């Protein structure tokens, strides 16, 4: 459970940012941010945060749920929506109200400005991201539980993977065992890509059978109380050739280099460059076309981005992925991914599943 101190820290941080932007109030309309601040898990929720108060607007479906879940805000059940509530005069807005410009539809912004012409609505991008990136003890507990489930599911599907089954059947087993082990759902559609299809970094599982004497890329995750896991392993089915084994070992070395190099205060771009330069020096730079990783939390992809365009510094308390890969079209692909907690001393990998090559 999130402590009262951790909850108050979130409110204090947001209000300090509001003050720095000279805002009297702030609208949070992006559901993951609403959940991060208030713990509300419903599908309709908007927070109005003032300098002294906070309200969460939702509808009749959630009138009992908010009594159990919501912290940091006073629930308001409305049949007319949050714009009507703001127009009612019951909630002090001041003259400058920020909104999440990178999350809110243009039509909604226009409605706000039309319905409340005396209020200046101020666009703010990435209002919560720097705070969301730092996970508190409750968030970390949920994420560790999600990672532990993913480790158990990986062990289960090793008994399933063979040329007798299809990629889609393996993906279905992942989804099944996620729920059997206590997850709410998958954090994304599992990726199961065999043989040449492994060279598609985001391949969808198909009805193709697992190829014998090939590598299989398995990218999977689950959700525990809203928080995600994200983990990739590449396994061998039957005998693989020397090139595949060489590439696997290079990706593994690049992965460990990323783990060892990750430090708080680095930008995502700086961290991304280290394994990338390692693979480039060995002739595989162009075969590693995606970012080294990303942060994880209530969303499976959050900031900071660990990539060539990642300018945000990685804070202590962030959970990021380290996932280098090499993709050779027409042949195979290899990706190895762990989530890692950034501490004062470096990076702590969260999964326990082996990263040594498993040969089935």
Buried (B, 14 or more C-beta within 10 A) or exposed (E): EBEEEEBEBBBEBBBEBBEEEEBBBBBBBBBBBBBBBBBBBBEBBBBBBBEEEBBBBBBEEBEEBBEEBBBBBEBBEBEEBBBEBBBEEEBEBEEBBBBBBEBBEEEBBEEBEEEBEEBBBBEBEEBBBBBBBBBBEBBBBBBBBBBBBBBBBBEBBBEBBBBEBBBBBBBBBBBEBBBEBEBBEBBBBBBBBBBBBBBBBEBBBBEBBBBEEBBBBBBBBBBBBBBBBBBBBBBBBEEBEEEBBBBBEBBBBBBBBBBEBBBBEBBBBBBBBBBBEBBBEBEBBEBBEBBBBBBBBBBBBBBBBBBEEBEBBBBBBBBBBBBBBBBBEEBBBBBBBBBBBBBEEBBBBBBEBEBEBBEB
